Amino acid sequence: MKQALILHGPNLNMLGVREPDIYGAVSLDDINARLQEESIKLGLQLRFFQSNHEGVLIDQLQEAAGWASGVVFNPAGYTHTSVALRDAIAAIQIPVIEVHLSNVSGRESFRQVSLTAPVCRGTVAGFGWRSYLYALHALVELIAEE
């Protein structure tokens, strides 16, 4: 069975509490549970990880290259600031799909620039928790094509 990493960046552990008008009322545990349920239907085994620390996220990406067929990644605030995460994504040889709960294109100007998107296979944004679901489906298709 193919495996994938669902990687959550900083402050996503606060989902459901943090600015629910922007990020929704669904918790990170709820998102993970919904993805786990869907992954069974898709025949994909998932591992979930969240960190508020940039280096730990880099470590997870590098380790995933050894076991995963792909990654769904919400870099959160690091999207706009982290050359190191961008380089980590570029270095691994598996597809990474960037995910955002909110429509970053319609938000503050600093959120409209993603350093990580150019090295990802695609980006899904603006659909709340469903952004992860749509990215998971896209990843399954990418894995099947390879």
C-alpha positions as CSV (number, residue, x, y, z in Angstrom):
1,M,0.0,0.0,0.0
2,K,1.3,3.4,-0.9
3,Q,2.0,5.9,1.9
4,A,1.9,9.7,2.2
5,L,2.8,12.3,4.8
6,I,0.3,14.9,5.8
7,L,2.5,17.7,7.2
8,H,1.1,20.7,9.1
9,G,3.1,23.8,9.9
10,P,3.0,26.4,12.6
11,N,-0.1,27.3,14.6
12,L,-2.2,24.7,12.9
13,N,-2.5,22.9,16.2
14,M,-4.7,25.9,17.2
15,L,-7.3,25.3,14.5
16,G,-10.8,25.6,15.7
17,V,-9.7,28.2,18.2
18,R,-7.5,30.5,16.2
19,E,-9.4,33.0,14.1
20,P,-12.3,30.7,13.2
21,D,-13.7,33.3,10.8
22,I,-10.6,32.8,8.6
23,Y,-9.5,29.3,9.3
24,G,-12.8,27.6,10.3
25,A,-14.1,25.8,13.4
26,V,-12.7,22.4,12.5
27,S,-9.8,21.2,14.7
28,L,-6.6,19.7,13.3
29,D,-7.6,16.4,14.9
30,D,-10.9,16.5,13.0
31,I,-9.1,17.3,9.7
32,N,-6.7,14.3,10.3
33,A,-9.6,12.0,11.1
34,R,-11.5,13.0,8.0
35,L,-8.4,12.5,5.9
36,Q,-7.7,9.1,7.5
37,E,-11.3,8.0,6.7
38,E,-10.9,9.1,3.1
39,S,-7.5,7.5,2.7
40,I,-9.0,4.1,3.5
41,K,-11.3,4.5,0.5
42,L,-8.3,5.6,-1.7
43,G,-6.0,2.8,-0.6
44,L,-3.4,5.1,0.8
45,Q,-1.8,4.9,4.2
46,L,-1.2,8.2,5.9
47,R,1.1,9.5,8.6
48,F,0.3,12.9,10.2
49,F,2.7,15.4,11.7
50,Q,2.5,19.0,13.0
51,S,5.2,21.2,14.2
52,N,5.7,24.9,15.0
53,H,9.4,24.5,14.3
54,E,10.9,25.1,10.8
55,G,13.8,22.6,11.2
56,V,11.5,19.9,12.4
57,L,9.3,20.3,9.3
58,I,12.5,20.1,7.1
59,D,13.5,16.9,8.9
60,Q,10.0,15.4,8.2
61,L,10.2,16.3,4.5
62,Q,13.7,14.8,4.2
63,E,12.6,11.6,6.1
64,A,9.5,11.3,4.0
65,A,11.6,11.0,0.9
66,G,12.7,7.6,2.2
67,W,9.3,6.1,2.8
68,A,6.4,8.2,1.3
69,S,5.1,8.4,-2.2
70,G,4.1,12.0,-1.6
71,V,3.3,14.8,0.8
72,V,0.4,17.1,1.4
73,F,1.9,20.1,3.2
74,N,0.5,23.2,4.8
75,P,3.5,25.4,5.5
76,A,1.2,28.0,7.1
77,G,3.2,31.2,7.9
78,Y,6.4,29.7,6.7
79,T,5.0,29.7,3.2
80,H,5.9,33.3,2.8
81,T,9.2,33.4,4.7
82,S,11.1,30.1,4.5
83,V,13.7,29.6,1.8
84,A,14.9,26.6,3.8
85,L,11.5,24.8,3.5
86,R,11.5,25.7,-0.2
87,D,14.9,24.1,-0.6
88,A,13.8,21.0,1.3
89,I,10.8,20.5,-0.9
90,A,13.0,21.0,-4.0
91,A,15.5,18.4,-2.7
92,I,13.1,15.5,-2.3
93,Q,12.1,13.4,-5.3
94,I,8.4,12.9,-4.3
95,P,5.5,15.1,-5.2
96,V,4.5,17.7,-2.6
97,I,1.1,19.5,-2.8
98,E,0.9,22.8,-0.9
99,V,-2.4,23.4,1.0
100,H,-4.0,26.5,2.6
101,L,-7.3,26.7,4.4
102,S,-7.9,30.3,3.4
103,N,-7.7,31.9,0.0
104,V,-4.3,33.4,0.4
105,S,-4.6,35.3,-2.9
106,G,-7.4,37.4,-1.4
107,R,-5.6,38.2,1.9
108,E,-2.8,40.6,2.9
109,S,-0.2,41.3,0.3
110,F,2.5,39.5,2.2
111,R,0.4,36.3,2.2
112,Q,0.0,36.4,-1.6
113,V,3.7,35.4,-2.2
114,S,4.6,31.8,-1.6
115,L,8.2,30.8,-1.6
116,T,7.3,27.1,-1.5
117,A,4.6,26.9,-4.3
118,P,7.1,27.1,-7.2
119,V,8.7,23.8,-6.1
120,C,5.4,22.0,-5.3
121,R,3.4,20.1,-7.8
122,G,0.4,22.2,-7.1
123,T,-1.5,24.3,-4.6
124,V,-5.0,24.0,-3.2
125,A,-6.3,26.9,-1.2
126,G,-9.4,28.6,0.0
127,F,-11.7,25.6,0.6
128,G,-11.2,25.4,4.4
129,W,-10.5,21.9,5.7
130,R,-11.6,20.5,2.3
131,S,-8.4,22.0,0.8
132,Y,-6.6,19.0,2.4
133,L,-9.2,16.6,1.0
134,Y,-8.9,17.9,-2.5
135,A,-5.1,17.9,-2.2
136,L,-5.2,14.2,-1.0
137,H,-7.2,13.2,-4.1
138,A,-4.8,15.1,-6.3
139,L,-1.8,13.4,-4.7
140,V,-3.4,9.9,-5.2
141,E,-3.7,10.7,-8.9
142,L,-0.1,11.9,-9.1
143,I,1.1,8.8,-7.4
144,A,-0.9,6.6,-9.7
145,E,0.7,8.3,-12.8
146,E,4.3,7.8,-11.6
